[in-house]
Amino acid sequence: MKNILLSALLWCCCFTLHAEDSDSLLFSGLLPEPQQISLIEQAKGIDPQTIRGFCLKKKAEIPFEQTYFSTQLYTTPEAGTICLELTKAIKHREGYTLIVRDGRASIKAQTQAGLLYGLQTLTQLAQDATERKLSIPACTITDYPSTEYRAIHIDLKHHLDKKEYMYQVLRRMAYYKLNAAIVEYEDKLGYESYPIVAAPNAPSIAQWKDWADYAYRLNIDISPLIQGIGHADFILKHDEMKPLREDPTSDWVCCPSNKEYYDVQFGLYADAIRATPHGKYLHVGGDEVGTLGVCPTCKAKKKTALQHQMEWLKRVSDFAVANGRTPIFWDDMVFKHVGLYEVILDQEKPERMDSIWAARLPELNKHISLFPKKVVYMRWQYGNANMKGNKMALKWYNDNGLSVMGATAAQTTCAMLPTGNGNSRNIESFQLAHQTTPVIGVLCTAWDDASPLFDTFWKGFISHSQYSWNITIPMKYNELDQRYQIREFGVAASELPDFRKRLESTFPLWEEGLLDKGFRRGMWRTSGKYTILSLPTKEKGAWSRTYAERIEKAQKGCIEHLQLQQLLMDYRHKATRNDYSLQVFERINDVTGYTARLLVALSAYDRERDTSSLNNLRQCADNFKTVRRNFEEVCEQTRHMGQPDGYILPMNHHAHLAIRTANTDWMFLFEVDFLKQIDKLLEAEGLSPVFSADANL
């Protein structure tokens, strides 16, 4: 037998020496990458087109929702069959051995989950072999995950995806061997204990239960995240819930001393548990609380913010345990209350880290008895998690006998599309940290602050799939990029230039090009305040000179938009999978390209001040209707647009972009404001406005 994948070095050598080798080409598209692949010399493989069914042994079943291969059953493992067998010889619960030789395949696993994952690997090989017009070579694949709990975050704070799309998400997770999701329901769950908290269009408990049952059959654990003491605006925005506020003027924090608050919190928890009957965890939230101990009742107790927080944690975690769930708790406030927040996030100067940690750790250790032992403390670090501060925090938990889980991110506050190429480096970093400082799993978060379409998160989720399944064999980021393109769009499309990095390069102009001050993403930095770009004055050309650098970027942006438009059309022509994702990227390119075109048109008017440039500006402004309509039509395929009638907006304590308006104006916040100013300019020049007449931007 010839080892193909025993180490990263051997893998690199194999591809250097055998770049045209068909076997190497087939194995180069697998995600996540198996732990070990060995060729079986002087043996025939299998042509995917000849696979005609399954043979089942020892109570094995065809994995749920297997649709790629025929489900015809055969009594013996003959040529053209896939033999599935359950055996205790496979030691890992999710591990499997896949053997391909002499015209048939066999998958052995300890559990149905292992059979599912083995079949996903065979499916990927069959897809690529078919597209390359090759056979799958005779081989043995021995595989198992590096990390037990490989979860993604589904955040429904500010939007609701459509039912069928939510089921598609589960199938896609199983394809990439992701085995858990923590769902932040907020008001998108039809609570029966306190119906007022539920959004008017929230799916019922029964509907969410059906979805969770479906996930369970795909080896996906669905556990709920129901925010509590902080991030509670979805509860406290309602008049009936205002007495539960810690601060009467804010809907952000619940009073931890109010008995009625716990009645509400436990009712919401109970409903979420019913909606996720197979879930292992109950994430109780607890992050970014802000103000604690300010109401008269809390003040009278004369306790610190940390004491209030941990007493709350004790009560809610006791409820979780009593109801059969392991509680998870965001841990940031634990360290913030004792002045170690910047240390654990590696935001302090390296030379000061040790001294600050040593000075403030005694205050944390003094309260160690307040830390419930049955809680999983979720240590989030969305940057490089393999740095000193984060590892100091992880070690502190381990040293004190507390369970800790990691949280990385595929999406933080980015608008329209997560930048940073899926955040792959930082996602990998938590798995690297995990090698020296144990955690019981890693969650890949995807925050809804600026609410990009869920399809834009998959580059990050797939990175999480790779590095959580197989961190033992290093994979370079350019190789991950190539595999991502093969898996998501097919072999032919993967031969095209990478479009994602180029698309991300258009974002700086789109995010701030229409502003004098402010940010489209991370609006919390300015409390949501911004200043729209000023328009040309009467002095001809003065505006263009003032914004010369920005206009130059816009001119380049117009060219980049057209090139990306053609590239994405080529992708759609060649892709064999995920055409919807490519439609999303096309429409994102239109939106970012529109900013460049509008700035160039305005500059031309400023310099020329003639009828032609004015009419061109008006036409460009009017084109926004088409850009917006096309983008929203793509969005409408997978999500419910805008908020339903009767929806109450929260106070937006964190200045989230996605909740600034009940309709979809928030998606085009700066464009809407800027085009209103363009309308005034057109009217001053004697032309009819584009939008003011019908107020429809």
Order of alpha helices (4+ residues) and beta strands (2+ residues): beta-alpha-alpha-beta-beta-beta-beta-beta-beta-alpha-beta-beta-beta-alpha-beta-alpha-beta-alpha-alpha-beta-alpha-alpha-beta-alpha-alpha-alpha-beta-alpha-beta-alpha-beta-alpha-alpha-alpha-alpha-alpha-beta-beta-alpha-alpha-alpha-alpha-alpha-beta-alpha
